[in-house]
């Protein structure tokens, strides 16, 4: 059984969270990218990349099965799914980042990593993919063996990395990764990896079970100790408005051997917001705590809206409306674990010292969005309310003075939150939240 190493100290002083206020949210736009949206692999990609999803489920059958257009696994092409980060561009379009593939390292060696330039049309409800850029490492910057090691272009896959958050700064894309966790810098135009950075806190690497240096069950030689749960690396990845500072946010709490517990604040698990100096390409050593509302919650995205305030999605692991929860003995057309907690929090870091919890100013409830004008294209309700009942909601950013955009990670082809029987689409919604964005 592995031991865990301490990283730093728990917050020296616990500051109770201030009373939180719920702010109203009104649905102003809704656009949908169909779940069954695929793009072809690049012409110079290995032949194995032309078909994806071969390593999910019943692997021997998948390896020999005829690929489909997305109806059944495996797929003829790469699914445009699982958006795990979003960034508003000045022309009203957006950059979005596709997740690692099919949910795990082991089943995603044929899922190519990519990001997209997209244009939701909220009048028509459609989403146009303007450009897809595949991430690759032809210059061998990545310091470990990758799935496509033997190829020239060395396209990266979900076996290699789990890309969860990003920030465009100049002609670079800074990406927060969950397996390591690592910080990667790629060329924004070509997707070529230029830099690879380990996460270091107080002189110690942050290491999850999927870190490349971890070898189980029979390690050879020196190996770093694990101090972060699997799939709890970077999920949020914010930047200061001037692009000089990054704020990577872990999805899970760090283990402290000194305290014999996961890091907490005011009695609940807390996540670290780290600070990375872009010019110096180094972690500064400063950090803040994001206190979760309950142990086991996760975050979905993090974007700053000014120099000290930011938006963070906090969620539970449920999906589907509670009104359709399974009754005793019911197994079909219902949700076994319906969504209960899906919020966007506004945080304020102004005046908060390193090591202390940020102020959670207030929130909007994504299960209680008002839709008086009937804007919703899916999930219409008679009570004039709109919900966003997805298990993973991983995209939030500000658009204009009084609105934000929110989108889901649909985990294609697995998640079913909008309907208990149909695969989730990629949904983009815009919300009027003027009072929320002005809160301090």
Protein Blocks (a to p, Z undefined) as FASTA:
>chain_A
ZZdddehjadfbacddddddddddddfbdcdddfklccdddfkbcfklmpghklgcjlkl
mmmpccdehlaccdedjddehiabdcddfkopacddddfbnopaklmmmbccdddddddd
fknopacdfbdcddddfkomagcdcfklmpmnlpacfklpccfbdcdehjbccdddfklp
ccddddfklopafbdcdddeehiacddfklfkbccfbdghjddddfbdehiacfbdcddf
klpaccdddfbdcddfklopacdeehiacdddddddfklopaehiacddddfbehiacfb
dcdfbfkbccdddddfbecjfklgccehiaghpafbacfbdcdddddfehpaghiacddf
bacdfklcccfkomafghpafklpacdfbfbdcbdcdedjkbccddddehiakbcfkbmk
bccdddddddddfkmmmpZZ
